[in-house]
């Protein structure tokens, strides 16, 4: 496991990490999330012993990383894909790392193949694209076949094929029982990859939960399509629900005969189904809707963003792009 216990990091008057505690468990891909300046990279550097904490500790497999005799056999990490000597070839770079930890040349060849770099192994790293450097950094992290892996923004610079490759790789590593910690700002990819998330803001822990549970905390509504939506809406309101109507679409694009769906809050999907059944109203759609991981993250960290940009405001005072339910005033 990776254990962060009461970690505090100060730089002058700035508190970069503030009494942070969490555990990254094996068998899961854990997403490490936070706005810019939240303290993610600082925490990762502390885990690797590259920063000295003012308080607390970080442990890898129960020990400080700096105390490991051959650390690459226990933990592999990628913090900066560009931190490579540009004059070395990919094979030479991995070879130097391997020899420093008693790893043989066969393993070098194996990770080059795993990262898709065999054909360019003899090329100098200075000529690599960012995506190729990311692959090389991931290959380096895998050199010691470690049980613990940590990656800081490994998706930067990767094309769609590369993103899919690392997604499948990380999930397969976790399926083998390894511990995987992944930092990224690409929320859509994390939603597909991570089983668990640790969210921090201004150096403090905000959430430590499963990906699904985090999105579920910000449940939006239930989308309902029915044969008699007006009667169903009236019935739901008498049972304490808040009901608005979704716009069916602009003229010329709406489906003929299709009425706007009902957006229901205050009564769950099962309750809506029971009420519709007793009233003899047929339902065409009944979909509980929760926030996406990105939406949940934005709400959680709203007060932790250092430099937030506001969306343009329309003439009616609503932020452009914000969803507006259809009412008599806006119809």
C-alpha positions in Angstrom: 0.0 0.0 0.0 0.8 3.7 -0.2 0.1 5.3 3.2 0.1 9.1 3.7 -0.2 9.9 7.4 -0.8 13.5 8.7 1.4 14.9 5.9 2.1 18.6 6.2 4.4 20.5 3.7 5.2 24.2 4.1 7.1 26.6 1.8 7.6 29.8 3.7 4.1 31.0 4.6 2.5 28.8 2.1 1.0 25.5 3.3 1.1 23.2 0.3 -0.2 20.1 2.1 -2.2 20.3 5.3 -2.4 17.3 7.6 -3.2 15.0 4.7 -4.1 11.3 5.5 -5.2 8.6 3.1 -4.3 5.1 2.0 -4.0 3.7 -1.5 -5.0 0.0 -1.4 -4.0 -2.9 -3.7 -6.3 -4.3 -6.4 -7.7 -0.9 -7.3 -6.8 2.0 -9.6 -7.0 5.1 -7.3 -7.5 8.5 -9.0 -5.7 11.3 -7.2 -7.7 14.5 -8.0 -7.5 18.2 -7.2 -7.3 21.6 -8.8 -4.0 23.1 -9.9 -2.0 23.9 -6.8 -4.0 21.5 -4.6 -0.8 19.7 -3.5 -1.0 16.5 -5.6 2.5 16.6 -7.1 4.0 17.7 -3.8 2.4 14.7 -2.1 3.7 12.4 -4.7 7.2 13.8 -4.4 7.0 13.3 -0.6 6.0 9.7 -1.2 9.2 9.2 -3.2 11.3 11.0 -0.6 12.0 13.9 -2.9 10.5 16.4 -0.4 11.0 16.4 3.4 7.7 16.9 5.3 7.3 19.4 8.1 5.0 16.8 9.8 3.7 13.4 9.2 5.1 10.6 7.0 4.6 8.6 3.8 5.1 4.9 3.6 5.4 2.4 0.7 4.8 -1.2 1.7 5.1 -0.1 5.3 8.5 1.6 4.9 9.8 5.0 3.8 10.7 4.9 0.2 14.2 6.2 0.8 14.9 3.2 3.1 14.3 0.6 0.3 17.5 -1.0 -0.9 16.3 -1.6 -4.4 13.3 0.7 -4.6 12.3 -0.1 -8.2 11.5 -3.6 -7.2 8.9 -2.3 -4.7 7.5 0.8 -6.4 7.6 2.2 -9.9 6.8 5.9 -10.5 6.5 8.5 -13.2 6.4 12.1 -12.1 7.9 14.0 -15.1 8.2 12.3 -18.5 10.6 15.0 -19.6 13.2 14.3 -16.9 15.3 12.2 -19.2 18.8 12.7 -20.7 18.0 13.6 -24.3 21.3 12.3 -25.6 20.7 8.7 -24.5 18.7 6.1 -26.4 15.6 4.7 -24.9 17.3 1.3 -24.4 20.4 3.0 -22.7 18.1 5.0 -20.4 16.3 2.0 -19.2 19.5 0.0 -19.1 21.1 2.5 -16.6 18.0 2.4 -14.4 17.9 -1.4 -14.5 21.6 -1.8 -13.5 21.1 0.6 -10.6 18.5 -1.8 -9.1 20.1 -5.1 -10.1 17.6 -5.7 -13.0 18.8 -7.7 -16.0 18.7 -6.7 -19.8 15.8 -9.1 -20.5 13.5 -7.1 -18.4 14.6 -3.9 -20.3 13.6 -5.6 -23.6 10.3 -6.8 -22.1 9.1 -3.3 -20.9 10.2 -1.7 -24.2 7.9 -4.1 -25.9 5.1 -3.6 -23.4 5.3 0.1 -24.0 5.4 -0.2 -27.8 8.9 1.2 -28.0 10.9 -1.7 -29.4 11.2 -0.2 -32.9 12.5 3.1 -31.5 14.7 1.7 -28.7 17.9 2.8 -30.5 16.8 6.4 -31.0 17.9 9.2 -28.8 15.2 10.4 -26.4 15.8 14.0 -27.3 13.9 13.4 -30.6 10.9 11.7 -28.9 7.5 13.3 -28.9 5.8 13.9 -25.5 3.7 10.8 -26.0 6.7 8.7 -26.6 8.4 10.1 -23.5 5.3 9.2 -21.5 5.6 5.6 -22.8 9.3 5.5 -21.9 8.5 6.8 -18.4 5.8 4.2 -17.9 8.3 1.5 -19.1 10.8 2.8 -16.5 8.1 2.5 -13.8 7.4 -1.1 -14.8 11.1 -2.1 -14.9 11.2 -3.7 -11.4 7.9 -5.5 -11.9 6.7 -3.7 -8.7 3.6 -4.2 -6.7 3.1 -0.5 -6.2 2.8 2.1 -9.1 2.3 5.8 -9.0 1.8 8.1 -12.1 1.5 11.9 -12.2 -0.4 13.0 -15.4 0.7 10.0 -17.5 -2.0 10.7 -20.2 -0.5 14.1 -21.3 0.7 13.9 -24.9 -0.8 10.5 -25.7 -3.0 10.0 -28.8 -6.3 8.1 -28.5 -4.6 4.7 -29.0 -2.0 5.6 -26.3 -4.8 6.6 -23.9 -6.6 3.4 -24.5 -3.4 1.4 -24.0 -2.6 3.0 -20.6 -6.2 2.6 -19.5 -6.1 -1.1 -20.2 -2.6 -1.4 -18.7 -3.6 0.2 -15.4 -6.7 -1.8 -15.0 -4.8 -5.0 -15.8 -2.1 -4.1 -13.2 -4.8 -3.5 -10.6 -6.5 -6.8 -11.5 -3.2 -8.6 -10.7 -3.5 -7.2 -7.1 -1.1 -4.3 -7.5 -1.5 -0.8 -6.0 -2.0 1.9 -8.6 -2.2 5.7 -7.9 -3.0 7.9 -10.9 -3.2 11.7 -11.0 -4.9 13.3 -14.0 -7.0 16.2 -15.0 -8.8 14.2 -17.7 -12.0 13.4 -15.8 -13.7 11.4 -18.5 -10.7 9.0 -18.6 -10.5 8.7 -14.9 -14.2 7.8 -14.8 -13.4 4.9 -17.1 -10.2 3.9 -15.3 -10.4 4.6 -11.6 -12.2 2.4 -9.1 -11.5 4.8 -6.2 -10.8 8.5 -5.9 -8.9 10.7 -3.4 -9.8 14.4 -3.8 -7.8 17.2 -2.2 -8.1 20.9 -2.3 -5.6 23.5 -0.9 -3.7 20.6 0.5 -6.6 19.1 2.5 -8.5 15.9 2.0 -12.0 16.6 0.5 -13.1 13.0 -0.4 -11.9 9.5 -0.2 -14.4 7.2 -1.7 -15.4 5.0 -4.7 -15.8 6.7 -8.1 -19.5 5.6 -8.3 -20.2 6.8 -4.7 -18.7 10.2 -5.4 -20.9 10.8 -8.5 -23.9 9.4 -6.5 -23.5 12.0 -3.8 -24.5 14.6 -6.4 -27.6 12.9 -7.8 -29.4 15.2 -10.1 -32.9 14.0 -10.9 -34.9 11.3 -12.6 -35.7 11.7 -16.2 -39.2 10.4 -17.0 -41.1 10.0 -20.3 -44.7 9.0 -20.0 -47.9 8.7 -22.1 -49.6 11.3 -20.0 -46.9 13.5 -18.6 -49.2 16.3 -17.4 -51.3 13.9 -15.2 -48.1 12.2 -13.9 -46.5 15.6 -13.1 -49.6 16.6 -11.1 -49.6 13.3 -9.3 -45.9 13.6 -8.4 -46.3 17.1 -7.1 -49.0 16.0 -4.8 -46.4 13.6 -3.3 -43.9 16.3 -2.7 -41.8 16.0 -5.9 -40.4 19.0 -7.7 -41.1 18.5 -11.4 -39.8 20.5 -14.4 -40.1 19.8 -18.1 -37.1 19.3 -20.4 -37.2 21.1 -23.7 -38.1 18.6 -26.5 -35.9 20.5 -28.9 -36.1 23.5 -31.3 -38.8 23.6 -34.0 -38.0 21.4 -36.9 -35.7 19.1 -34.8 -38.2 17.9 -32.2 -39.6 14.4 -32.7 -43.2 14.6 -34.0 -45.7 13.9 -31.2 -42.9 13.8 -28.6 -43.4 15.9 -25.4 -40.7 17.1 -23.2 -39.5 14.7 -20.6 -40.2 15.3 -16.9 -37.2 16.0 -14.6 -38.2 14.9 -11.2 -36.5 15.6 -7.8 -37.7 14.5 -4.4 -39.1 11.1 -5.4 -36.8 8.3 -6.6 -37.2 6.1 -9.7 -38.9 3.3 -7.8 -41.4 5.7 -6.2 -42.2 7.2 -9.6 -42.8 3.8 -11.1 -45.1 2.7 -8.3 -47.2 6.0 -8.6 -47.4 5.6 -12.4 -48.5 2.0 -12.1 -51.3 2.7 -9.7 -52.5 5.6 -11.8 -52.4 3.5 -15.0 -49.8 5.7 -16.7 -47.4 3.9 -19.0 -43.8 4.9 -18.8 -41.5 5.1 -21.8 -38.3 6.0 -19.9 -37.3 6.1 -16.3 -33.7 7.1 -15.8 -32.0 8.2 -12.5 -29.3 10.7 -13.4 -26.3 11.4 -11.2 -23.5 13.9 -11.8 -20.6 12.8 -13.9 -17.2 12.5 -12.2 -16.3 15.8 -13.7 -19.4 17.5 -12.4 -19.0 16.0 -8.9 -15.3 17.1 -8.9 -16.2 20.6 -9.9 -18.8 20.9 -7.1 -16.5 19.4 -4.5 -13.5 21.7 -5.3 -15.4 24.9 -6.1 -14.0 26.6 -3.1 -10.5 25.3 -3.7 -9.7 26.6 -7.1 -7.0 29.3 -7.1 -7.8 30.8 -10.5 -11.4 30.3 -11.5 -12.8 31.7 -14.7 -16.5 32.6 -14.8 -18.6 31.7 -17.8 -20.2 34.5 -19.9 -23.6 35.7 -18.6 -26.6 35.9 -20.9 -29.1 38.8 -21.0 -31.4 37.0 -18.6 -28.6 36.7 -16.0 -27.9 33.0 -16.4 -24.4 31.7 -17.1 -24.0 30.7 -20.7 -24.2 26.9 -21.0 -26.0 26.5 -17.7 -29.0 24.2 -18.0 -32.4 26.0 -17.6 -35.6 24.0 -17.1 -38.5 24.9 -19.3 -41.1 26.9 -17.3 -44.0 29.2 -18.4 -41.5 32.1 -18.2 -38.9 30.5 -20.4 -41.1 28.4 -22.8 
